[in-house]
Amino acid sequence: MKPAYLLLYVLCFASILNCSSENTETSIEQEAQPESIYFPPITSNEWETKSITDLEWNQNQIQPLLDFLEAKNTKSFILLHNGKIVIESYMNEHTAVASWYWASAGKTLTTTVSGIAQDEGLINIDNKVSDYIGTGWTSIPLEKEHLITCKNLLSMSSGLDDSLGDAISAENLQYNTDAGDRWAYHNVYVKMQQVLASASNETWTSYFNSKLKNKIGMSGAWVPLNDLNIYWSNTRSMARFGLMISANGKWEDTQIVSENFLNEATNTSQSINQAYGYLWWLNGKSTYHLPQSQLEFQGELIPNAPSDMYCALGKNDQKIYIVPSKDLVIIRMGEAADNTNFALSTFDDDLWEKINAVIN
């Protein structure tokens, strides 16, 4: 090849490479980047919003959703997408600053703080409860009491008799079967708060406040009720908690509770009730059990909800729904929507039908 032709060939080839490189860079720049999760400041009430229009959701279905919620005795409803508020509504004489109880949805606060304590090396949930609070915390034989681990409390598989009422004094904690052999919804999970107080050498409230509440800017307080502690807060505080959980345990750059623990907590925790993790309810399973029942029901817990959804559910329809596949956190507080057991009620399914009409 003559030198002039060789030079021309090299210049042309270099031009092609340069053009290809520029196109590749342009293509990469134009690729949609995943939206980062937004976290509201922990020292103010500011919270960024996102419009229905930006999300290309169905604006016309917002009012039917809110009308349904109001008719079903709802006090507040918040929907977050990637941390930003898309819908926030207060109704039935409730306000943004008013507190309301979490009921059993607050069980997941105990779960989370248990994970934090394990991350810190203060506890191991595979250890027996009596390692932390001593023996005689039940009325069952010592060899049977030693079978009950912290994990059994978090997964509702203690084997203790759930038919003796809500009290968790030793005389009320009677033997039914060996730990791990039976799933039964039971207030004995509250013993985990005693475990955490003992292991941390603090009060339950102090440890909770310093390790969780203050780190994510929650308001609220624990209110004693018989043998239980019930959490009360405004709705945005519940949303803050749900947001932290949906962000795999992080708040901005701080890991509050390990992702490994949350993965355990939000997956099936025992072999009996597929739809139950560590005090979290799980959708998308083929069967489920309900409180106060030993029956196994076929199908998903909430068929209209996304299969990957997991949730915190409390008396009178207090709800935290978390949907990883759709970057959603949804909060509902209020009075009971109806008078039936939550998974035998149509409320969750009907609510998700209304939500789906907005987001799909």
C-alpha positions in Angstrom: 0.0 0.0 0.0 1.4 3.4 -1.0 2.2 5.9 1.9 -0.5 8.4 0.9 -3.2 5.7 0.8 -1.9 4.3 4.1 -2.1 7.7 5.8 -5.7 8.2 4.5 -6.7 4.7 5.8 -5.3 5.4 9.3 -7.0 8.8 9.4 -10.4 7.3 8.3 -10.1 4.4 10.8 -9.3 6.8 13.7 -12.2 9.0 12.7 -14.5 5.9 12.8 -13.2 4.9 16.3 -13.6 8.5 17.6 -17.2 8.7 16.3 -18.0 5.3 17.8 -16.6 6.3 21.1 -18.6 9.6 21.1 -21.8 7.7 20.2 -21.1 5.2 23.0 -20.6 8.0 25.5 -23.8 9.7 24.4 -25.7 6.5 24.7 -24.4 5.9 28.2 -25.3 9.5 29.2 -28.8 9.1 27.7 -29.4 5.8 29.6 -31.9 6.4 32.4 -30.2 6.3 35.7 -32.0 4.7 38.7 -33.5 7.3 40.9 -31.8 7.6 44.3 -33.9 7.3 47.4 -34.8 10.5 49.0 -34.6 10.9 52.8 -36.3 13.8 54.6 -34.2 15.8 57.0 -34.2 14.4 60.6 -34.3 17.9 62.1 -37.2 19.5 60.3 -40.7 18.8 58.9 -39.6 19.3 55.3 -40.4 16.4 53.0 -40.1 16.6 49.2 -43.0 15.6 47.0 -43.4 14.1 43.6 -46.3 14.6 41.3 -48.7 12.0 39.8 -48.0 13.5 36.4 -44.2 12.9 36.7 -45.0 9.3 37.5 -47.5 9.0 34.7 -50.0 7.6 37.1 -53.8 7.9 36.8 -54.8 11.2 38.3 -58.5 10.5 37.9 -58.3 7.6 40.4 -56.9 9.6 43.3 -60.2 10.9 44.5 -61.9 7.5 44.4 -59.1 6.1 46.5 -59.4 8.9 49.1 -63.2 8.6 49.1 -62.9 4.9 49.8 -60.3 5.5 52.6 -62.5 8.1 54.3 -65.6 5.9 54.1 -63.5 3.1 55.8 -62.8 5.1 58.9 -59.2 6.1 57.8 -57.5 8.9 59.7 -54.4 9.3 57.5 -52.8 7.9 54.4 -49.4 8.5 52.9 -47.9 7.0 49.7 -44.1 7.4 49.1 -42.3 6.7 45.9 -38.5 6.4 46.3 -39.0 8.3 49.6 -40.9 11.3 48.2 -44.5 12.0 49.1 -46.9 11.4 46.3 -50.1 11.3 48.3 -50.7 12.6 51.8 -54.2 12.9 53.2 -55.8 13.4 56.6 -59.5 12.8 57.2 -62.2 12.1 59.7 -61.0 14.9 62.0 -57.3 13.7 62.1 -54.4 16.1 61.4 -50.8 15.8 60.3 -49.5 16.6 63.9 -51.9 14.3 65.7 -50.6 11.0 67.2 -52.3 7.6 66.7 -51.4 4.2 67.9 -49.5 1.7 65.8 -51.0 -1.3 67.6 -49.4 -4.6 66.3 -47.8 -2.8 63.4 -45.4 -1.6 66.0 -44.1 -5.2 66.5 -41.8 -4.5 63.7 -40.1 -1.8 65.7 -39.1 -4.5 68.2 -37.9 -6.6 65.3 -35.7 -3.8 64.0 -34.2 -3.0 67.4 -33.5 -6.7 67.9 -31.6 -6.7 64.6 -29.6 -3.6 65.7 -28.7 -5.3 69.0 -27.5 -8.4 67.1 -25.5 -6.3 64.7 -23.8 -4.7 67.8 -23.0 -8.2 69.3 -25.3 -7.6 72.3 -27.6 -10.6 71.5 -27.8 -13.6 69.2 -31.4 -14.4 68.3 -30.5 -18.1 68.1 -29.7 -18.0 71.9 -32.4 -19.0 74.4 -34.4 -16.2 76.0 -33.3 -17.2 79.5 -29.7 -16.4 78.6 -30.7 -12.7 78.9 -33.6 -12.5 81.3 -32.9 -15.5 83.5 -35.0 -18.6 84.1 -38.6 -18.7 85.4 -40.0 -16.2 83.0 -42.6 -18.8 82.1 -44.5 -21.4 84.1 -43.3 -24.3 82.0 -40.7 -26.9 83.0 -37.2 -25.6 82.8 -36.0 -28.0 80.1 -38.9 -26.7 77.9 -38.3 -23.1 78.7 -34.7 -23.5 77.6 -36.0 -24.5 74.2 -37.4 -21.1 73.5 -35.0 -18.8 71.7 -35.2 -15.1 70.8 -35.9 -16.2 67.2 -39.0 -18.2 68.5 -40.3 -15.0 70.0 -39.8 -13.1 66.7 -41.3 -15.8 64.6 -44.3 -16.6 66.9 -43.2 -20.1 67.4 -42.6 -20.2 71.2 -44.9 -23.2 71.7 -46.6 -21.3 74.6 -50.4 -21.4 75.0 -51.9 -18.5 73.1 -55.5 -19.1 74.6 -54.8 -17.5 78.0 -55.3 -13.9 77.2 -52.9 -11.0 76.5 -51.0 -11.0 79.8 -47.4 -12.1 79.6 -46.7 -12.7 83.3 -45.1 -16.0 84.1 -48.4 -17.6 85.3 -50.0 -16.8 82.0 -47.2 -18.3 79.9 -48.1 -22.0 79.9 -46.9 -24.9 77.9 -48.7 -26.0 74.7 -46.0 -27.7 72.7 -42.2 -27.6 72.2 -40.8 -24.4 70.8 -40.7 -24.4 67.0 -43.5 -27.0 66.6 -46.4 -24.6 66.4 -47.1 -21.1 65.0 -49.4 -19.0 67.2 -49.8 -15.2 67.3 -48.9 -14.3 70.9 -48.0 -11.2 72.8 -45.0 -13.0 74.3 -42.9 -11.3 71.6 -42.8 -8.4 74.1 -40.3 -10.3 76.1 -37.8 -9.3 73.4 -38.0 -5.8 74.7 -36.9 -7.1 78.1 -34.1 -9.1 76.4 -32.9 -5.9 74.7 -33.0 -3.8 77.9 -31.0 -6.5 79.8 -28.4 -7.0 77.0 -27.9 -3.2 76.5 -28.0 -2.4 80.2 -30.5 0.4 79.4 -34.2 0.8 79.5 -36.1 -0.4 76.4 -37.2 3.1 75.7 -33.7 4.5 76.0 -32.1 1.9 73.7 -35.0 2.3 71.2 -34.6 6.1 71.1 -30.9 6.2 70.7 -30.6 3.3 68.2 -33.6 3.9 66.0 -36.0 6.8 66.8 -33.5 9.6 66.9 -31.4 8.4 64.0 -34.3 8.7 61.5 -36.1 11.7 63.0 -39.2 9.9 64.3 -41.5 11.5 66.9 -43.7 9.5 69.2 -43.6 7.5 72.4 -44.2 4.1 74.0 -47.4 4.1 76.0 -47.9 1.2 78.6 -51.1 -0.8 78.2 -51.3 -3.7 80.7 -48.2 -5.9 79.9 -47.6 -4.3 76.6 -46.0 -1.1 75.2 -47.9 0.5 72.4 -46.2 3.0 70.1 -48.0 6.3 69.3 -46.8 8.8 66.7 -47.9 11.0 63.9 -48.3 9.4 60.4 -45.0 10.8 59.0 -43.1 9.1 61.7 -44.5 5.8 60.6 -43.6 6.7 57.1 -40.0 7.4 58.1 -39.7 4.0 59.7 -41.2 2.3 56.5 -38.8 4.3 54.4 -35.7 3.2 56.3 -36.8 -0.4 56.1 -37.5 -0.1 52.3 -34.0 1.3 51.9 -32.5 -1.9 53.2 -32.0 -0.6 56.7 -30.2 2.6 55.7 -30.9 6.3 56.4 -28.9 8.3 53.9 -25.4 7.0 54.4 -25.9 5.4 57.8 -26.7 1.7 58.2 -29.3 1.6 61.0 -29.9 -2.2 60.9 -28.0 -4.6 58.7 -29.4 -5.6 55.3 -28.7 -9.3 56.2 -30.9 -9.2 59.2 -33.7 -7.4 57.3 -33.5 -10.1 54.6 -34.1 -12.7 57.3 -36.8 -10.7 58.9 -38.8 -10.2 55.7 -38.7 -13.8 54.6 -40.5 -16.9 55.9 -39.1 -17.5 59.5 -40.4 -21.0 60.3 -41.9 -24.0 58.5 -45.5 -23.6 59.5 -46.7 -20.1 58.4 -45.1 -19.2 55.1 -46.5 -15.7 55.3 -44.7 -14.7 58.5 -41.2 -13.4 59.0 -39.9 -11.8 62.2 -43.1 -10.0 63.1 -43.5 -9.0 59.5 -46.4 -10.3 57.3 -45.3 -11.5 53.8 -47.4 -11.5 50.7 -46.9 -13.8 47.7 -46.8 -17.1 49.5 -48.9 -20.1 48.6 -50.4 -20.5 52.1 -50.9 -18.5 55.3 -52.1 -18.8 58.9 -54.0 -16.1 60.9 -54.0 -15.0 64.5 -56.2 -17.1 66.9 -56.4 -19.9 64.4 -54.5 -23.1 63.6 -56.0 -23.4 60.1 -53.9 -23.1 57.0 -55.4 -21.0 54.2 -54.5 -21.4 50.6 -53.4 -18.5 48.4 -51.7 -15.2 49.0 -52.4 -13.1 52.0 -53.5 -10.0 49.9 -54.1 -11.2 46.3 -54.5 -7.7 44.8 -51.2 -6.6 46.3 -47.8 -7.1 44.6 -46.3 -10.5 45.4 -43.1 -9.1 46.8 -44.9 -6.8 49.3 -44.3 -7.3 53.0 -46.2 -5.4 55.7 -46.7 -4.5 59.3 -50.3 -5.0 60.3 -52.0 -3.8 63.5 -55.4 -3.9 65.2 -58.0 -1.6 63.6 -56.2 -1.7 60.3 -52.9 0.1 61.1 -50.7 -0.7 58.1 -47.3 -0.3 56.6 -47.0 -1.7 53.1 -43.6 -2.0 51.6 -43.2 -2.9 47.9 -39.6 -3.2 46.7 -40.5 -3.8 43.0 -42.4 -0.5 42.8 -40.3 1.6 45.2 -43.4 2.1 47.4 -44.0 2.7 51.1 -47.7 3.1 52.0 -49.1 4.0 55.4 -52.7 3.8 56.6 -53.8 4.8 60.2 -57.3 4.9 61.6 -60.2 3.1 63.1 -61.2 -0.4 62.0 -62.4 -0.6 58.4 -64.7 -3.4 59.4 -65.1 -5.9 62.2 -63.4 -9.1 60.9 -59.9 -10.6 61.2 -57.6 -8.6 58.8 -56.9 -11.4 56.3 -60.5 -12.5 56.3 -61.6 -9.0 55.7 -61.8 -7.6 52.1 -60.4 -4.2 53.2 -56.7 -4.9 52.3 -57.7 -6.4 49.0 -60.2 -3.6 48.2 -57.7 -1.0 49.2 -55.1 -2.5 46.9 -57.6 -2.5 44.0 -58.0 1.3 44.5 -54.2 1.8 44.8 -53.6 -0.3 41.6 -56.1 1.9 39.7 -53.8 4.8 40.5 -50.3 3.4 40.0 -50.9 1.0 37.1 
